[in-house]
């Protein structure tokens, strides 16, 4: 039952991310700003931090592949990047204190890493944007949006994942 609930919540985050992107696309926050919600990725990050590394990497791969199929033109970027970041998060949380503030900052840091890696992949595929322009137009607004989401959802996500008791999973 807990895997059904977890899958349903992952689906809700996937759909909510799409709806949010459609509602606030375009000129909602200024014509030159690009806001990219990463709600599904933040869910994977919190699942890895408060659940298990195995579940975080598995959901990262499945949701990453789904994200690649639905939203991107190249398969594999998110499918390999999300489980890899989930693995790095699990390793970093063994070093860092596992409190809610550190978890929020870690999720924000790894969201920034995700954005920069995606930017680098776009550079390889011939994007016309420099890093300064990227940081001003996309990185900072995206991080602010996702920080607001992290602040709003961190405690409910933590409680929900802890209630599902995924810590018993083998690492």
N, C-alpha and C positions, 0 to 999 in steps of 0.2 A: 504494500500500500504506500509506503514512504517513497518508493521510486516513481509511482504514478503521480504522487503529489509534487515531487521534485520535477518531473518532466512537465507537468502542467504549469508549474511556476516558470520554468524555463521558456515554455511556449508563450506565456503571458508577457514576459520580458521581451521576447523576440517581436511579438506583435506590437507591444506598446512602443518599442523603439521605432518601428516603422511608422506608426500613427503619429508619434511626436515629430519625426523628421518631415512628414507630409504637412502637418499643421503649421510648423514654424519654418518651412522652406521659403526661400526668396528674400523678400524685403522686411521680414518681421523684426529683425534686429539690426538692420542696416544692410544696404546692398553689397557692401564690400566684405562682410563677415560671413564665415562659413561655420555653422554649428553642426557638429556630428555627435549625435547621442551614441554612447557605448553602454547602454543599460544592460544588455545581454552579457557583455564582457565583464562588467562589474559584478553581475550575478555569478559568473564563473569564478572571478577572483575571490569573492566572499565564500563561495562553496568550497574553494580550495583552502582558504584560511580557517574556516570554522567547521568544515566537513572533513573530507579526506582528499589527499592528493590524487588518488585513483579516480574518484568521482569527478574532481575538478578537471583532470586531464581528459577523461572520457566525455564529459559534457562539453568541454572546450573543443574537442575534435568534432563531435556531432554538430554542435551549434556553429562552429567555424565552417564546416562543409556546407551546412544549410545557408549560412550567410553568403558564402562564395557563390553558391548556385543562384540565389535569389538576387543579390545586389551587385556582385562584381563580375567583371568580364574574364578574369583569370582564376581558375580553380586552384586552390591550395594555399593561397596567402593566409587567410584567416584559419584555415583548417590546420595548418602546421604552427602558426604563430600563437594561437590561443592555448593549445596544450603545452607548448614550450614556455609561455609566460606563466601558466598555472604551475608548471614544475618549478620555475624560478621563484615564484611566490611561496610555494611550499618550503623551499630551501631557505629563503630569506626569513620566513616567519619562525623557523627554528632558531635563528640567531636573535631576532628582534623580540621585544616583549609583545605578547599577544593581547593587547588591550584595544579598545575600540578606536582610540585616536590614532594609534600606530597603524591599525588596519585600514583606516580611512586614508591616511597619507600614503600607505603602500599601494592601495588601489588607485589613487590619483597618479602616483609615480609610474605605475605600470600602464595606466591609460596613456600617459605621455609617451612612454616607450613604444606602445602600440602605434600611436599617431606618427611618431618619428620614423618608425620602421616602414609604415605604409607610405609615408612621404618619400622615403628612400627608394622604395619599389616603384613609385610613380616617376621618380627621377630617372631610374633605369629604363622605364618604358616611355620616356620622352615627355615629361611634364615641363611646362614653361615657367615654373615658379621657383624663385630663389628661397633660401632658408629664412631670410629675414621677412620676406613677404608671407611665407608660409606661417611663420611664428605669429605675425601680426594678424593675419586674416583668418587662419584656421586653428592653430595650436592653442593660443590663449583663449579665444571664445569657447572652443571645445572643452578645454580643461575647466573653465568656469562653469559651464553647463553641467559637466559631469561631476564637479565638486558639489554643486547644489544637489544633484541627484544622490550622491554618496551621503551627504549630510542628512537628507530626508529619509533615505532608505537603509542606512547602515544598521541601526538598532533593530528594526523589524526583520531585516535579512538575517542578522546574527541570531536572533531569537528563533526564527523559523528553522534555520539550518540546525541549530542546537537541539530543537525539539524533535527533528527527524532522526537525531542520534546516528549520524554517519561516522562518528569517530571510531566506532567499532570495526569499520572497514579496514582491511589490511592495506598497509602502505606499500 
